[in-house]
């Protein structure tokens, strides 16, 4: 009967070791899930950044066209005012 307490003790240690392995596996699985979620978020952010960069390029191109058109309109107005002033003798 002297063997039973040792066996119980060994089984308890074995049970504790199994619980530690299970806990470690759960932590690893949780870390893997978090890494997957982070990768998904990172990919979504990269896609958003690319979309926003394309939109920004488009807005800049539109702004440049508007600036050019504004400059052309100002030149035409100045030319028309000059012709009017000439016609009025000023």
C-alpha positions as CSV (number, residue, x, y, z in Angstrom):
1,X,0.0,0.0,0.0
2,X,3.0,2.3,0.2
3,X,2.9,2.6,-3.6
4,X,-0.6,4.1,-3.8
5,X,0.3,7.5,-2.3
6,X,3.2,7.7,-4.7
7,X,1.0,6.7,-7.6
8,X,-1.6,9.3,-6.6
9,X,1.1,11.9,-6.3
10,X,2.4,11.0,-9.7
11,X,-1.0,11.1,-11.2
12,X,-1.7,14.5,-9.7
13,X,1.6,15.8,-11.1
14,X,0.7,14.3,-14.5
15,X,-2.8,15.9,-14.3
16,X,-1.2,19.2,-13.5
17,X,1.2,18.9,-16.4
18,X,-1.7,18.1,-18.8
19,X,-3.6,21.1,-17.5
20,X,-0.5,23.3,-18.1
21,X,-0.1,21.9,-21.6
22,X,-3.8,22.6,-22.3
23,X,-3.5,26.1,-20.9
24,X,-0.5,26.7,-23.1
25,X,-2.3,25.4,-26.2
26,X,-5.3,27.7,-25.4
27,X,-2.9,30.7,-25.1
28,X,-1.2,29.8,-28.3
29,X,-4.6,29.5,-30.1
30,X,-5.7,32.8,-28.7
31,X,-2.5,34.5,-29.8
32,X,-2.9,32.9,-33.2
33,X,-6.5,34.2,-33.4
34,X,-5.4,37.7,-32.4
35,X,-2.6,37.6,-35.0
36,X,-5.1,36.6,-37.7
37,X,-7.4,39.4,-36.6
38,X,-4.5,41.8,-36.7
39,X,-3.5,40.7,-40.1
40,X,-7.1,41.2,-41.3
41,X,-7.2,44.7,-39.8
42,X,-3.8,45.5,-41.3
43,X,-5.0,44.4,-44.7
44,X,-8.2,46.4,-44.4
45,X,-6.1,49.5,-43.4
46,X,-3.8,49.0,-46.4
47,X,-6.8,48.7,-48.7
48,X,-8.3,51.9,-47.2
49,X,-5.0,53.7,-47.5
50,X,-4.8,52.7,-51.2
51,X,-8.4,53.8,-51.8
52,X,-7.8,57.1,-50.0
53,X,-4.5,57.7,-51.9
54,X,-6.4,57.2,-55.2
55,X,-9.1,59.5,-54.1
56,X,-6.6,62.1,-53.1
57,X,-4.8,61.9,-56.5
58,X,-8.2,62.4,-58.2
59,X,-9.0,65.4,-56.0
60,X,-5.6,66.9,-56.7
61,X,-6.0,66.4,-60.4
62,X,-9.5,68.1,-60.2
63,X,-8.0,71.0,-58.2
64,X,-5.2,71.4,-60.7
65,X,-7.8,71.5,-63.6
66,X,-9.9,74.0,-61.7
67,X,-6.9,76.2,-61.0
68,X,-6.1,76.1,-64.7
69,X,-9.7,76.9,-65.7
70,X,-9.7,79.7,-63.1
71,X,-6.5,81.2,-64.5
72,X,-7.9,81.0,-68.1
73,X,-11.1,82.6,-67.0
74,X,-9.2,85.4,-65.2
75,X,-7.1,86.0,-68.4
76,X,-10.2,86.1,-70.5
77,X,-11.9,88.6,-68.1
78,X,-8.8,90.8,-68.0
79,X,-8.6,90.7,-71.8
80,X,-12.3,91.6,-72.1
81,X,-12.0,94.4,-69.6
82,X,-9.0,95.8,-71.6
83,X,-11.0,95.7,-74.8
84,X,-13.9,97.4,-73.1
85,X,-11.6,100.1,-71.7
86,X,-10.1,100.6,-75.1
87,X,-13.5,100.8,-76.7
88,X,-14.6,103.4,-74.1
89,X,-11.4,105.3,-74.6
90,X,-10.0,104.9,-71.1
